[in-house]
């Protein structure tokens, strides 16, 4: 292998892992729409989580962090979360036995999460255009952790409910919604952190 190719692969290793995560996310959505392979989707969720941890760790460990890498990582996070929870609401929530209250609450929380993610994307793009610091903050990282845990628990509950025939979704949806509420709080804190950072620059 030529030296330049080795160097290119090394410098872009974290970005390549992020791209693999995007492919896994798209594959997950396609499976959710066109099949009932819940266990395979559950495995893909786990792989997306591992890839999310790996790309950041590799970038920091080998000093190959970049603005484009950070941007791709956050976009991959948002694509994974928004597409996945939309599919879960549309395709799988109607198939489980849950009280009307919990159905409406879950749909409402998912809608708020998606709106906040869209707002973060738009704010980030506008901030980048104006030359502002759009690097991630601790609140955004924690938000992603909670959102990922909620998605993991949701798929795990579906596997147990449909494949193992054990009725647990009524109990798990309470925990999932609680995690979503925490994630919404963290998203708001993340937005506030960005605006405080940008306000300090102008002051």
N, C-alpha and C positions, 0 to 999 in steps of 0.2 A: 504493500500500500504506500502510495506516495506520501512524502512528509507533509505537504500542504494539506492533504486530505485528513491525515491524522490530527493535525493542528486544528483544522476546521471542526472535526467531530468533537474534539476535546472542548474547544471554546463554546460549542453549541450543544453540549451534552444535556444540560438542564433544559434548554428549549426543546430539544428532541423528545425528552421525557414528557414535557408539557403537551407536545403535539400528540404523543401516544395517548395521553389522558383525554385529549379532545376526541380522538378516534374512538376510544372506549365509551365516551359519553354519547356520541352519535350512535354507536352500535347498541348501547343500552336503550336509547329512545326508539330505534327501529324495532328492537325485540319487544319493547313494551306495546308498540302499536300493532305489530303484525303477529305476535305469538303470545303464548302463555308460559314461556320458559322462565318461571320466577327464580328458580335456583341459579340459572346461568346469569340472570340479571343481578341477583344478589352477589355473585362472584365478581361481576363487573364493577359493582359499587365498591367492593373491597379493593379491587385493583386500582380504581380511580383514587381512592383514599391513599393507597400506598404510593402511587405515582405523584400525588399532590405533596406528600411528605418528602419524597425522594428528590423532586426537581429543586426545591428550595434548599435541601440539605447539601446536594451536590454543588449547587451554585456557591453556597457559603463556604463549604469545605475547600474547594479548589480555587476560590477567588475569581469565579467567572460570572459574577452577578452583572446584570446589565439592565438598562431602563426598558428595553424591548422585552427582555426576559420577564421582568416584573410585571409589565403590562400584559403579556401573554398569559402569565400565571393567573392574574386576577380575572382576565376574560374567560379563561378555562374554568375557573371557579364559578363564575356567574352563569356560564352556559350550562355547566353540569347541574347546578342547583336549580336554576329556573326551569330548564327543560324537564328535569326529573320530577320535581314536585308538581309541575303542570300535568305530566303524564299520570302521576299517582292520583291526582284529584280527578282527572277526566276518566281514566280507564279503570282504576281499581277501588277508589272510594265507594262508588255505587254498588260494588260487588260484596261488600262486607256489611255485617249487621251492626249498625251504630245508630244511636239516638239522633233525632233531627237536630237537636241542639249542638251535638258534637260535629255533625256534618257541616252545619252553617259556620260554626266557629273555625273549623279546620280550613274551609274554603276561604273565609275572611282573612285568616292569618297568612295563608299562602298568597293571597292577592296583595296583602300589605308587603310581604317579603319581596315579591316580584317588583312592585312599584318602587320600593326602596333601592333594589338592585339597579333598576333602570335609572333612577335618579343619580345613583353613585356613578354609573357609567357616563351619563351625560355631563355630570359635574367634572369627572375626571378628564373627559375629552376637552371641555371648555378650559379647564385649568391647564392642561398641556399646551393648548393653543396660546394661552397667555404666558407660558413659560413658568408656571407655578410648580411647586413640588407636589407631585401626585404619588409619591412612594407610599406603600402600605403603612398602616399604623396598627398598634396592638389590638385595638377594638375590632378592626376588620378581620384580623387573624383569628381572634376568638369567635367572632360571628361565624366565620367559615367552619370552624371546628364544631360549633353547636348545630349548624345547619346540616353538616355531613353526618353527625351522630343521629339527627332526626331522620334523615333519609335512610341510613343504615338500619335503624330500628324499624322503620316502616317496611322496608323490604324483608327484614328478618321476620316480622310479624306476619306478612303475607305468605312467606314460605311455610311458617308454622301453621297458619290458618288453612291454606289450600292444599299443601303437600302432605302435611302431617295430620290434618283434620282436627286440629286442636283450636278451640275457640278462645283466642286471647286478644283479638283486635280491640274489643271494647275497652280493655284495660290499657293496652299499649297506646291507644290514641290519646288518652289523657296525658301520658308522659310525653308523647310526641308534640302535642299542642303546647305543653309547658315549655319544652325546649324551644319551640318556635317563638314563643313570647319572649324568652331570654334573648334569642337571636335578633328579634326586632329591636329590643332595647340596645343591644350591642351595635346594630346597624345605625341607630340614631346617634349613639356616642361616637361612632366612626365618622359620620357626616359632620358632627359638631367639631371633632378633632381637626378635620380638614379645614373647616372654615376658620377656626382659631389660628391654625398654622398660616393660612393665607392672609388673615387679617393682620397678623404680626408683621408680615412682609411689607404690607402697604403702610403700616404705621411705623 
